[in-house]
Amino acid sequence: MVSLCSDVIIRGISLHSSGSTSSSHPAAGVSLGRFQRIQQLRSERCRASSFVRGLSVLGSSSSYSSLITSAQLFATSAKLRKIRREKISCSAMGIQVVERDQEIQSESETQRSWFLDISIPPETVAGFKEDYEAEAKTWAPDLGTTMDFYRLEEFIASAHMLARKWLPRDVVRKLETFYHDPRQPSVMVIRGLPIDEDMPPTTYDGVKTKVGKYMSEAWLLGIGRIVGQPFNFKLPPQMVTAAGGGMELIVREILPRREKEQNASNYGSSVILEMHRDFFTCAPECAVDVLIFMGLRGDPRKIGKTLVADYYEIYNRLSPDDIQILREQSLTWQFGPTAESGFTHPVIFGTEENPEFYIFEEEVLSSPVEDRVKGSAEAMAAYRRLKDVAREVAVEHGGVDVERGVVLLLNQRRVSHGRTSFEAKYDGNDRWVQKILVNQGQIWQPYGPVPWPERHITYRTVKHGP
Ligand SMILES: [Fe+2]
C-alpha cells in the first residue's frame, strides 16, 4: 500500500499534568498517555514509516507550570525519498496537521522516532536557582574540579535530587527509560534549564574558569544520575597534559582553542568532526552508554552544532551488500603503536531492529594514517559508504545548537555524533559546551577495574575475535 503522510506539525493540543494534584509541585508533567495518543494518531493517519518534524505541542494546564511547550519528534525512514507537500486539517480531533510531505511506501516499514526536543517553560523551573543556592551552601568551593570522590558523591546526590525535583515528571520518566527502551528516542534535547549567570569568557588553558558556579554541572550530573552513573576515565598524566588538562574531571569542557583549531577534537573548530561513537572499545564496566552535553554559550553565528545520525536510520539507507560485508568482515582500528592497541570488530552488529555500529573519526588517532583503520578493500569501501550515509543523515537532520541552557542526550548504542566546523573568534564569546560520560551502572562490578566507590575508571579495552 502506498499512502501519503509526514513532516507534520501538530498544534493546539491542551495537555494536562498527570497524577499530582498539588498546584505547587514543580514536577507535574505532561500526560504520557496523551503523548502516546498523539503518536498513535500519527500512526493511524500515516499508516507507515514517516518522517515527522516539529511536533509542536502548545497549551496550558491551569494551575501547573508543567507544560512541555514544544516537542520535536522525528520518525524516520530512509527509504522514503519522494517529497511532496500539502496541507491538511484534522480539526475534529483538535489537531491541525499543517504540513504533510512524504510519500510512504509500505505499511510494513517500522516507525521510529529518534529525536525528541523538549522545552521547559521558565515558570516550571522558576524556583530552581533559589533551591540550588540553598543546596550549594553545603558544597566545597572547588566541587567543579574536585577529584575527591566523597565530595563528588555529595555533589552528585544533591544534583540528582534537584534534577528529579525540578524536571517535569514525564521528562524524568523519559530519562529513566532513555537507554533501556528502544521505543524512546535515541537523541533527546531538553531546553530552558537555568544555568549560572555572569559567566566568565569562553577561554581555557587547562584550568576551569567557571569556579564556584555549578548550576550547569548540577543539571548535567543530576540528569546523568537519572539516566545511569556519571563517570570518567583515569587517564595517564601525559594524555591529560597533551589534551591541555581537564579531561580527567568528571565534567569535561568543550570549547575552541586556537592552537587546536585544526584538530578533530573537543577543542577544534575549523574542521568538521566526522560522525563517530565515543570510546567504543571500552569493556562493559566502563562503556560510555550515554553522552550528555550542556550548553553554556552557543556559537554566536549559529554555525557550530552537534551533529547526530541514528543507526537505524543509517542502516535503512545502506545496501544489503554493504550490510552483509560490514556484519561479516572485521576492520582493525589502530589506537597506538603496539599490536595490543589494535581493536578488531565488524562495523555492524546487533539486530535488524536495533543495529549497532562501530563508527569512528579516525582523524583523532595518532597512529600513521595508513594504519588507523584496516580491512579488506571491499570492507573499507563499504565502511566509507556507511560514513558518507551517516554524514548525509546528520546533515539532513541539521544538528543541535547546544546553546545556553540546552541539554543534549545521546544513546551511544543507537546514534552517532559529530560537530560542524565553525569559526572561532577567541573573543570570549565562542561556543562553550560541557560534557559527561554515563554508564548504565556497571562501573562497580566486582571484577572490574574500578575501586568502588570511585567514579574514575582505568580505561580497559574489551577484546573481540582473534
Ligand atoms: Fe565524540
Residues whose N, C-alpha, C, O or C-beta is under 5 A from the ligand:
A	BS01	LIG	D278
